[in-house]
Amino acid sequence: MQYVTGAVQINQDVADSIVPKLFADHLNEALTAAGKPVEYQIYTGDDHQFAANRGALLANLIAFYRARL
């Protein structure tokens, strides 16, 4: 975690068949424990491609970039 120098946004669907939610949970916990700025967004009803939640995902990304850049 020492090499993480900027804010991180994690986007995860609970039913992701490629990247299990547990991986994102652990990443979020590790970043938080290391005192790194992290935002963790959880979505439902999708898989790895975020097809159903694309609008919400993009809105969250834009808000994150506006707040952090």
PyMOL Python script that loads the backbone (N, CA, C, O; Angstrom):
from pymol import cmd

cmd.read_pdbstr("""\
ATOM      1  N   MET A   1       0.794  -1.194   0.000  1.00  0.00           N
ATOM      2  CA  MET A   1       0.000   0.000   0.000  1.00  0.00           C
ATOM      3  C   MET A   1       0.845   1.271   0.000  1.00  0.00           C
ATOM      4  O   MET A   1       0.316   2.364  -0.202  1.00  0.00           O
ATOM      5  N   GLN A   2       2.121   1.141   0.219  1.00  0.00           N
ATOM      6  CA  GLN A   2       2.983   2.323   0.273  1.00  0.00           C
ATOM      7  C   GLN A   2       3.072   3.041  -1.070  1.00  0.00           C
ATOM      8  O   GLN A   2       3.400   4.226  -1.117  1.00  0.00           O
ATOM      9  N   TYR A   3       2.785   2.338  -2.151  1.00  0.00           N
ATOM     10  CA  TYR A   3       2.900   2.947  -3.473  1.00  0.00           C
ATOM     11  C   TYR A   3       1.601   3.607  -3.940  1.00  0.00           C
ATOM     12  O   TYR A   3       1.579   4.243  -4.994  1.00  0.00           O
ATOM     13  N   VAL A   4       0.542   3.466  -3.186  1.00  0.00           N
ATOM     14  CA  VAL A   4      -0.713   4.122  -3.522  1.00  0.00           C
ATOM     15  C   VAL A   4      -0.613   5.569  -3.053  1.00  0.00           C
ATOM     16  O   VAL A   4      -0.519   5.840  -1.856  1.00  0.00           O
ATOM     17  N   THR A   5      -0.635   6.492  -4.008  1.00  0.00           N
ATOM     18  CA  THR A   5      -0.434   7.905  -3.662  1.00  0.00           C
ATOM     19  C   THR A   5      -1.665   8.762  -3.933  1.00  0.00           C
ATOM     20  O   THR A   5      -1.702   9.929  -3.541  1.00  0.00           O
ATOM     21  N   GLY A   6      -2.659   8.208  -4.589  1.00  0.00           N
ATOM     22  CA  GLY A   6      -3.868   8.970  -4.893  1.00  0.00           C
ATOM     23  C   GLY A   6      -5.099   8.248  -4.402  1.00  0.00           C
ATOM     24  O   GLY A   6      -5.031   7.114  -3.928  1.00  0.00           O
ATOM     25  N   ALA A   7      -6.207   8.913  -4.522  1.00  0.00           N
ATOM     26  CA  ALA A   7      -7.484   8.327  -4.123  1.00  0.00           C
ATOM     27  C   ALA A   7      -7.842   7.163  -5.052  1.00  0.00           C
ATOM     28  O   ALA A   7      -7.489   7.160  -6.231  1.00  0.00           O
ATOM     29  N   VAL A   8      -8.540   6.190  -4.503  1.00  0.00           N
ATOM     30  CA  VAL A   8      -8.926   4.991  -5.247  1.00  0.00           C
ATOM     31  C   VAL A   8     -10.445   4.824  -5.148  1.00  0.00           C
ATOM     32  O   VAL A   8     -11.028   4.934  -4.070  1.00  0.00           O
ATOM     33  N   GLN A   9     -11.063   4.559  -6.282  1.00  0.00           N
ATOM     34  CA  GLN A   9     -12.472   4.205  -6.283  1.00  0.00           C
ATOM     35  C   GLN A   9     -12.580   2.741  -6.692  1.00  0.00           C
ATOM     36  O   GLN A   9     -12.029   2.333  -7.715  1.00  0.00           O
ATOM     37  N   ILE A  10     -13.285   1.962  -5.897  1.00  0.00           N
ATOM     38  CA  ILE A  10     -13.531   0.551  -6.185  1.00  0.00           C
ATOM     39  C   ILE A  10     -14.996   0.427  -6.580  1.00  0.00           C
ATOM     40  O   ILE A  10     -15.876   0.869  -5.842  1.00  0.00           O
ATOM     41  N   ASN A  11     -15.263  -0.163  -7.728  1.00  0.00           N
ATOM     42  CA  ASN A  11     -16.627  -0.418  -8.193  1.00  0.00           C
ATOM     43  C   ASN A  11     -16.814  -1.921  -8.292  1.00  0.00           C
ATOM     44  O   ASN A  11     -16.068  -2.596  -9.000  1.00  0.00           O
ATOM     45  N   GLN A  12     -17.801  -2.447  -7.589  1.00  0.00           N
ATOM     46  CA  GLN A  12     -17.965  -3.902  -7.513  1.00  0.00           C
ATOM     47  C   GLN A  12     -19.437  -4.268  -7.562  1.00  0.00           C
ATOM     48  O   GLN A  12     -20.259  -3.675  -6.864  1.00  0.00           O
ATOM     49  N   ASP A  13     -19.760  -5.244  -8.388  1.00  0.00           N
ATOM     50  CA  ASP A  13     -21.106  -5.816  -8.353  1.00  0.00           C
ATOM     51  C   ASP A  13     -21.090  -7.030  -7.444  1.00  0.00           C
ATOM     52  O   ASP A  13     -20.131  -7.803  -7.449  1.00  0.00           O
ATOM     53  N   VAL A  14     -22.140  -7.199  -6.668  1.00  0.00           N
ATOM     54  CA  VAL A  14     -22.168  -8.296  -5.699  1.00  0.00           C
ATOM     55  C   VAL A  14     -22.148  -9.663  -6.363  1.00  0.00           C
ATOM     56  O   VAL A  14     -21.724 -10.643  -5.751  1.00  0.00           O
ATOM     57  N   ALA A  15     -22.605  -9.739  -7.616  1.00  0.00           N
ATOM     58  CA  ALA A  15     -22.658 -11.032  -8.306  1.00  0.00           C
ATOM     59  C   ALA A  15     -21.597 -11.170  -9.393  1.00  0.00           C
ATOM     60  O   ALA A  15     -21.762 -11.975 -10.309  1.00  0.00           O
ATOM     61  N   ASP A  16     -20.527 -10.413  -9.313  1.00  0.00           N
ATOM     62  CA  ASP A  16     -19.470 -10.461 -10.318  1.00  0.00           C
ATOM     63  C   ASP A  16     -18.891 -11.869 -10.390  1.00  0.00           C
ATOM     64  O   ASP A  16     -18.432 -12.414  -9.386  1.00  0.00           O
ATOM     65  N   SER A  17     -18.918 -12.454 -11.586  1.00  0.00           N
ATOM     66  CA  SER A  17     -18.415 -13.822 -11.763  1.00  0.00           C
ATOM     67  C   SER A  17     -16.927 -13.852 -12.116  1.00  0.00           C
ATOM     68  O   SER A  17     -16.325 -14.925 -12.161  1.00  0.00           O
ATOM     69  N   ILE A  18     -16.332 -12.691 -12.366  1.00  0.00           N
ATOM     70  CA  ILE A  18     -14.919 -12.612 -12.719  1.00  0.00           C
ATOM     71  C   ILE A  18     -14.074 -12.237 -11.500  1.00  0.00           C
ATOM     72  O   ILE A  18     -13.084 -12.902 -11.194  1.00  0.00           O
ATOM     73  N   VAL A  19     -14.469 -11.178 -10.816  1.00  0.00           N
ATOM     74  CA  VAL A  19     -13.768 -10.713  -9.619  1.00  0.00           C
ATOM     75  C   VAL A  19     -14.716 -10.843  -8.436  1.00  0.00           C
ATOM     76  O   VAL A  19     -15.653 -10.054  -8.312  1.00  0.00           O
ATOM     77  N   PRO A  20     -14.494 -11.811  -7.573  1.00  0.00           N
ATOM     78  CA  PRO A  20     -15.392 -11.996  -6.431  1.00  0.00           C
ATOM     79  C   PRO A  20     -15.437 -10.760  -5.530  1.00  0.00           C
ATOM     80  O   PRO A  20     -14.426 -10.086  -5.334  1.00  0.00           O
ATOM     81  N   LYS A  21     -16.614 -10.475  -4.990  1.00  0.00           N
ATOM     82  CA  LYS A  21     -16.782  -9.326  -4.115  1.00  0.00           C
ATOM     83  C   LYS A  21     -15.807  -9.371  -2.945  1.00  0.00           C
ATOM     84  O   LYS A  21     -15.371  -8.323  -2.468  1.00  0.00           O
ATOM     85  N   LEU A  22     -15.463 -10.543  -2.485  1.00  0.00           N
ATOM     86  CA  LEU A  22     -14.516 -10.686  -1.376  1.00  0.00           C
ATOM     87  C   LEU A  22     -13.180 -10.012  -1.690  1.00  0.00           C
ATOM     88  O   LEU A  22     -12.557  -9.432  -0.802  1.00  0.00           O
ATOM     89  N   PHE A  23     -12.737 -10.085  -2.945  1.00  0.00           N
ATOM     90  CA  PHE A  23     -11.480  -9.422  -3.334  1.00  0.00           C
ATOM     91  C   PHE A  23     -11.587  -7.909  -3.152  1.00  0.00           C
ATOM     92  O   PHE A  23     -10.684  -7.274  -2.608  1.00  0.00           O
ATOM     93  N   ALA A  24     -12.704  -7.341  -3.614  1.00  0.00           N
ATOM     94  CA  ALA A  24     -12.917  -5.904  -3.472  1.00  0.00           C
ATOM     95  C   ALA A  24     -13.056  -5.523  -2.006  1.00  0.00           C
ATOM     96  O   ALA A  24     -12.562  -4.476  -1.586  1.00  0.00           O
ATOM     97  N   ASP A  25     -13.723  -6.364  -1.226  1.00  0.00           N
ATOM     98  CA  ASP A  25     -13.849  -6.113   0.219  1.00  0.00           C
ATOM     99  C   ASP A  25     -12.468  -6.038   0.870  1.00  0.00           C
ATOM    100  O   ASP A  25     -12.193  -5.138   1.663  1.00  0.00           O
ATOM    101  N   HIS A  26     -11.609  -6.989   0.527  1.00  0.00           N
ATOM    102  CA  HIS A  26     -10.256  -7.021   1.105  1.00  0.00           C
ATOM    103  C   HIS A  26      -9.426  -5.816   0.661  1.00  0.00           C
ATOM    104  O   HIS A  26      -8.683  -5.248   1.461  1.00  0.00           O
ATOM    105  N   LEU A  27      -9.546  -5.427  -0.598  1.00  0.00           N
ATOM    106  CA  LEU A  27      -8.823  -4.259  -1.080  1.00  0.00           C
ATOM    107  C   LEU A  27      -9.286  -3.011  -0.345  1.00  0.00           C
ATOM    108  O   LEU A  27      -8.467  -2.199   0.086  1.00  0.00           O
ATOM    109  N   ASN A  28     -10.582  -2.858  -0.204  1.00  0.00           N
ATOM    110  CA  ASN A  28     -11.132  -1.713   0.521  1.00  0.00           C
ATOM    111  C   ASN A  28     -10.632  -1.692   1.968  1.00  0.00           C
ATOM    112  O   ASN A  28     -10.233  -0.642   2.470  1.00  0.00           O
ATOM    113  N   GLU A  29     -10.652  -2.824   2.623  1.00  0.00           N
ATOM    114  CA  GLU A  29     -10.192  -2.905   4.016  1.00  0.00           C
ATOM    115  C   GLU A  29      -8.707  -2.564   4.126  1.00  0.00           C
ATOM    116  O   GLU A  29      -8.299  -1.854   5.045  1.00  0.00           O
ATOM    117  N   ALA A  30      -7.907  -3.064   3.201  1.00  0.00           N
ATOM    118  CA  ALA A  30      -6.464  -2.807   3.247  1.00  0.00           C
ATOM    119  C   ALA A  30      -6.160  -1.328   3.004  1.00  0.00           C
ATOM    120  O   ALA A  30      -5.328  -0.745   3.698  1.00  0.00           O
ATOM    121  N   LEU A  31      -6.828  -0.722   2.025  1.00  0.00           N
ATOM    122  CA  LEU A  31      -6.612   0.694   1.754  1.00  0.00           C
ATOM    123  C   LEU A  31      -7.053   1.549   2.940  1.00  0.00           C
ATOM    124  O   LEU A  31      -6.363   2.491   3.331  1.00  0.00           O
ATOM    125  N   THR A  32      -8.191   1.215   3.497  1.00  0.00           N
ATOM    126  CA  THR A  32      -8.697   1.955   4.654  1.00  0.00           C
ATOM    127  C   THR A  32      -7.753   1.820   5.843  1.00  0.00           C
ATOM    128  O   THR A  32      -7.453   2.807   6.514  1.00  0.00           O
ATOM    129  N   ALA A  33      -7.286   0.609   6.104  1.00  0.00           N
ATOM    130  CA  ALA A  33      -6.365   0.374   7.225  1.00  0.00           C
ATOM    131  C   ALA A  33      -5.051   1.114   7.037  1.00  0.00           C
ATOM    132  O   ALA A  33      -4.413   1.505   8.014  1.00  0.00           O
ATOM    133  N   ALA A  34      -4.642   1.310   5.784  1.00  0.00           N
ATOM    134  CA  ALA A  34      -3.397   2.018   5.484  1.00  0.00           C
ATOM    135  C   ALA A  34      -3.598   3.535   5.461  1.00  0.00           C
ATOM    136  O   ALA A  34      -2.653   4.288   5.225  1.00  0.00           O
ATOM    137  N   GLY A  35      -4.827   3.974   5.705  1.00  0.00           N
ATOM    138  CA  GLY A  35      -5.095   5.409   5.728  1.00  0.00           C
ATOM    139  C   GLY A  35      -5.168   6.053   4.358  1.00  0.00           C
ATOM    140  O   GLY A  35      -4.995   7.265   4.223  1.00  0.00           O
ATOM    141  N   LYS A  36      -5.427   5.239   3.338  1.00  0.00           N
ATOM    142  CA  LYS A  36      -5.512   5.759   1.968  1.00  0.00           C
ATOM    143  C   LYS A  36      -6.938   6.213   1.682  1.00  0.00           C
ATOM    144  O   LYS A  36      -7.888   5.608   2.180  1.00  0.00           O
ATOM    145  N   PRO A  37      -7.101   7.272   0.884  1.00  0.00           N
ATOM    146  CA  PRO A  37      -8.453   7.695   0.524  1.00  0.00           C
ATOM    147  C   PRO A  37      -9.076   6.703  -0.457  1.00  0.00           C
ATOM    148  O   PRO A  37      -8.547   6.470  -1.544  1.00  0.00           O
ATOM    149  N   VAL A  38     -10.192   6.132  -0.060  1.00  0.00           N
ATOM    150  CA  VAL A  38     -10.847   5.113  -0.883  1.00  0.00           C
ATOM    151  C   VAL A  38     -12.353   5.318  -0.838  1.00  0.00           C
ATOM    152  O   VAL A  38     -12.926   5.666   0.194  1.00  0.00           O
ATOM    153  N   GLU A  39     -12.972   5.091  -1.984  1.00  0.00           N
ATOM    154  CA  GLU A  39     -14.426   5.126  -2.101  1.00  0.00           C
ATOM    155  C   GLU A  39     -14.839   3.776  -2.671  1.00  0.00           C
ATOM    156  O   GLU A  39     -14.326   3.352  -3.706  1.00  0.00           O
ATOM    157  N   TYR A  40     -15.756   3.111  -2.004  1.00  0.00           N
ATOM    158  CA  TYR A  40     -16.170   1.757  -2.401  1.00  0.00           C
ATOM    159  C   TYR A  40     -17.630   1.793  -2.807  1.00  0.00           C
ATOM    160  O   TYR A  40     -18.509   2.028  -1.978  1.00  0.00           O
ATOM    161  N   GLN A  41     -17.885   1.560  -4.087  1.00  0.00           N
ATOM    162  CA  GLN A  41     -19.236   1.550  -4.633  1.00  0.00           C
ATOM    163  C   GLN A  41     -19.650   0.105  -4.920  1.00  0.00           C
ATOM    164  O   GLN A  41     -18.934  -0.640  -5.588  1.00  0.00           O
ATOM    165  N   ILE A  42     -20.797  -0.266  -4.411  1.00  0.00           N
ATOM    166  CA  ILE A  42     -21.319  -1.625  -4.612  1.00  0.00           C
ATOM    167  C   ILE A  42     -22.602  -1.532  -5.428  1.00  0.00           C
ATOM    168  O   ILE A  42     -23.469  -0.703  -5.152  1.00  0.00           O
ATOM    169  N   TYR A  43     -22.711  -2.387  -6.425  1.00  0.00           N
ATOM    170  CA  TYR A  43     -23.867  -2.422  -7.309  1.00  0.00           C
ATOM    171  C   TYR A  43     -24.505  -3.815  -7.248  1.00  0.00           C
ATOM    172  O   TYR A  43     -23.846  -4.797  -6.907  1.00  0.00           O
ATOM    173  N   THR A  44     -25.773  -3.879  -7.579  1.00  0.00           N
ATOM    174  CA  THR A  44     -26.470  -5.169  -7.640  1.00  0.00           C
ATOM    175  C   THR A  44     -27.167  -5.302  -8.990  1.00  0.00           C
ATOM    176  O   THR A  44     -27.551  -4.310  -9.611  1.00  0.00           O
ATOM    177  N   GLY A  45     -27.319  -6.530  -9.423  1.00  0.00           N
ATOM    178  CA  GLY A  45     -28.066  -6.802 -10.639  1.00  0.00           C
ATOM    179  C   GLY A  45     -27.242  -6.828 -11.909  1.00  0.00           C
ATOM    180  O   GLY A  45     -27.797  -6.788 -13.007  1.00  0.00           O
ATOM    181  N   ASP A  46     -25.944  -6.894 -11.780  1.00  0.00           N
ATOM    182  CA  ASP A  46     -25.065  -6.901 -12.937  1.00  0.00           C
ATOM    183  C   ASP A  46     -24.083  -8.060 -12.817  1.00  0.00           C
ATOM    184  O   ASP A  46     -24.215  -8.928 -11.954  1.00  0.00           O
ATOM    185  N   ASP A  47     -23.126  -8.049 -13.683  1.00  0.00           N
ATOM    186  CA  ASP A  47     -21.993  -8.941 -13.587  1.00  0.00           C
ATOM    187  C   ASP A  47     -20.759  -8.057 -13.743  1.00  0.00           C
ATOM    188  O   ASP A  47     -20.749  -6.926 -13.256  1.00  0.00           O
ATOM    189  N   HIS A  48     -19.764  -8.530 -14.383  1.00  0.00           N
ATOM    190  CA  HIS A  48     -18.493  -7.810 -14.472  1.00  0.00           C
ATOM    191  C   HIS A  48     -18.544  -6.588 -15.390  1.00  0.00           C
ATOM    192  O   HIS A  48     -17.737  -5.671 -15.236  1.00  0.00           O
ATOM    193  N   GLN A  49     -19.473  -6.563 -16.335  1.00  0.00           N
ATOM    194  CA  GLN A  49     -19.506  -5.490 -17.334  1.00  0.00           C
ATOM    195  C   GLN A  49     -20.310  -4.267 -16.916  1.00  0.00           C
ATOM    196  O   GLN A  49     -20.235  -3.248 -17.602  1.00  0.00           O
ATOM    197  N   PHE A  50     -21.066  -4.312 -15.844  1.00  0.00           N
ATOM    198  CA  PHE A  50     -21.893  -3.203 -15.364  1.00  0.00           C
ATOM    199  C   PHE A  50     -22.877  -2.707 -16.426  1.00  0.00           C
ATOM    200  O   PHE A  50     -23.126  -1.506 -16.521  1.00  0.00           O
ATOM    201  N   ALA A  51     -23.432  -3.607 -17.214  1.00  0.00           N
ATOM    202  CA  ALA A  51     -24.361  -3.205 -18.269  1.00  0.00           C
ATOM    203  C   ALA A  51     -25.638  -2.585 -17.697  1.00  0.00           C
ATOM    204  O   ALA A  51     -26.085  -1.550 -18.191  1.00  0.00           O
ATOM    205  N   ALA A  52     -26.219  -3.177 -16.693  1.00  0.00           N
ATOM    206  CA  ALA A  52     -27.475  -2.677 -16.123  1.00  0.00           C
ATOM    207  C   ALA A  52     -27.266  -1.420 -15.290  1.00  0.00           C
ATOM    208  O   ALA A  52     -28.175  -0.597 -15.181  1.00  0.00           O
ATOM    209  N   ASN A  53     -26.089  -1.260 -14.702  1.00  0.00           N
ATOM    210  CA  ASN A  53     -25.807  -0.125 -13.820  1.00  0.00           C
ATOM    211  C   ASN A  53     -24.833   0.880 -14.440  1.00  0.00           C
ATOM    212  O   ASN A  53     -24.192   1.649 -13.724  1.00  0.00           O
ATOM    213  N   ARG A  54     -24.726   0.871 -15.749  1.00  0.00           N
ATOM    214  CA  ARG A  54     -23.744   1.736 -16.407  1.00  0.00           C
ATOM    215  C   ARG A  54     -23.958   3.213 -16.070  1.00  0.00           C
ATOM    216  O   ARG A  54     -22.989   3.931 -15.821  1.00  0.00           O
ATOM    217  N   GLY A  55     -25.198   3.674 -16.058  1.00  0.00           N
ATOM    218  CA  GLY A  55     -25.484   5.074 -15.746  1.00  0.00           C
ATOM    219  C   GLY A  55     -25.039   5.446 -14.341  1.00  0.00           C
ATOM    220  O   GLY A  55     -24.412   6.486 -14.143  1.00  0.00           O
ATOM    221  N   ALA A  56     -25.357   4.608 -13.368  1.00  0.00           N
ATOM    222  CA  ALA A  56     -24.955   4.866 -11.980  1.00  0.00           C
ATOM    223  C   ALA A  56     -23.437   4.817 -11.840  1.00  0.00           C
ATOM    224  O   ALA A  56     -22.846   5.642 -11.143  1.00  0.00           O
ATOM    225  N   LEU A  57     -22.816   3.859 -12.494  1.00  0.00           N
ATOM    226  CA  LEU A  57     -21.360   3.741 -12.438  1.00  0.00           C
ATOM    227  C   LEU A  57     -20.687   4.995 -13.005  1.00  0.00           C
ATOM    228  O   LEU A  57     -19.778   5.548 -12.387  1.00  0.00           O
ATOM    229  N   LEU A  58     -21.133   5.436 -14.170  1.00  0.00           N
ATOM    230  CA  LEU A  58     -20.535   6.617 -14.795  1.00  0.00           C
ATOM    231  C   LEU A  58     -20.772   7.874 -13.957  1.00  0.00           C
ATOM    232  O   LEU A  58     -19.883   8.719 -13.849  1.00  0.00           O
ATOM    233  N   ALA A  59     -21.954   8.006 -13.368  1.00  0.00           N
ATOM    234  CA  ALA A  59     -22.236   9.154 -12.497  1.00  0.00           C
ATOM    235  C   ALA A  59     -21.310   9.147 -11.286  1.00  0.00           C
ATOM    236  O   ALA A  59     -20.803  10.195 -10.884  1.00  0.00           O
ATOM    237  N   ASN A  60     -21.090   7.981 -10.709  1.00  0.00           N
ATOM    238  CA  ASN A  60     -20.186   7.872  -9.557  1.00  0.00           C
ATOM    239  C   ASN A  60     -18.739   8.167  -9.954  1.00  0.00           C
ATOM    240  O   ASN A  60     -18.008   8.811  -9.201  1.00  0.00           O
ATOM    241  N   LEU A  61     -18.324   7.701 -11.127  1.00  0.00           N
ATOM    242  CA  LEU A  61     -16.967   7.987 -11.609  1.00  0.00           C
ATOM    243  C   LEU A  61     -16.757   9.484 -11.829  1.00  0.00           C
ATOM    244  O   LEU A  61     -15.736  10.043 -11.427  1.00  0.00           O
ATOM    245  N   ILE A  62     -17.728  10.122 -12.469  1.00  0.00           N
ATOM    246  CA  ILE A  62     -17.596  11.557 -12.727  1.00  0.00           C
ATOM    247  C   ILE A  62     -17.552  12.339 -11.418  1.00  0.00           C
ATOM    248  O   ILE A  62     -16.743  13.255 -11.273  1.00  0.00           O
ATOM    249  N   ALA A  63     -18.414  11.987 -10.464  1.00  0.00           N
ATOM    250  CA  ALA A  63     -18.411  12.670  -9.163  1.00  0.00           C
ATOM    251  C   ALA A  63     -17.083  12.462  -8.447  1.00  0.00           C
ATOM    252  O   ALA A  63     -16.553  13.387  -7.831  1.00  0.00           O
ATOM    253  N   PHE A  64     -16.549  11.257  -8.526  1.00  0.00           N
ATOM    254  CA  PHE A  64     -15.261  10.942  -7.894  1.00  0.00           C
ATOM    255  C   PHE A  64     -14.143  11.785  -8.514  1.00  0.00           C
ATOM    256  O   PHE A  64     -13.347  12.386  -7.792  1.00  0.00           O
ATOM    257  N   TYR A  65     -14.081  11.829  -9.848  1.00  0.00           N
ATOM    258  CA  TYR A  65     -13.033  12.604 -10.525  1.00  0.00           C
ATOM    259  C   TYR A  65     -13.181  14.097 -10.244  1.00  0.00           C
ATOM    260  O   TYR A  65     -12.186  14.787 -10.026  1.00  0.00           O
ATOM    261  N   ARG A  66     -14.390  14.590 -10.249  1.00  0.00           N
ATOM    262  CA  ARG A  66     -14.594  16.014  -9.962  1.00  0.00           C
ATOM    263  C   ARG A  66     -14.132  16.366  -8.542  1.00  0.00           C
ATOM    264  O   ARG A  66     -13.561  17.433  -8.313  1.00  0.00           O
ATOM    265  N   ALA A  67     -14.381  15.479  -7.618  1.00  0.00           N
ATOM    266  CA  ALA A  67     -14.006  15.733  -6.218  1.00  0.00           C
ATOM    267  C   ALA A  67     -12.509  15.572  -5.992  1.00  0.00           C
ATOM    268  O   ALA A  67     -11.953  16.201  -5.092  1.00  0.00           O
ATOM    269  N   ARG A  68     -11.847  14.742  -6.791  1.00  0.00           N
ATOM    270  CA  ARG A  68     -10.455  14.391  -6.530  1.00  0.00           C
ATOM    271  C   ARG A  68      -9.432  15.029  -7.460  1.00  0.00           C
ATOM    272  O   ARG A  68      -8.245  15.053  -7.135  1.00  0.00           O
ATOM    273  N   LEU A  69      -9.856  15.542  -8.599  1.00  0.00           N
ATOM    274  CA  LEU A  69      -8.896  16.127  -9.545  1.00  0.00           C
ATOM    275  C   LEU A  69      -8.800  17.629  -9.386  1.00  0.00           C
ATOM    276  O   LEU A  69      -8.040  18.279 -10.103  1.00  0.00           O
TER     277      LEU A  69
END
""", "prot")
cmd.dss("prot")
cmd.show_as("cartoon", "prot")
cmd.util.cbc("prot")
cmd.orient("prot")
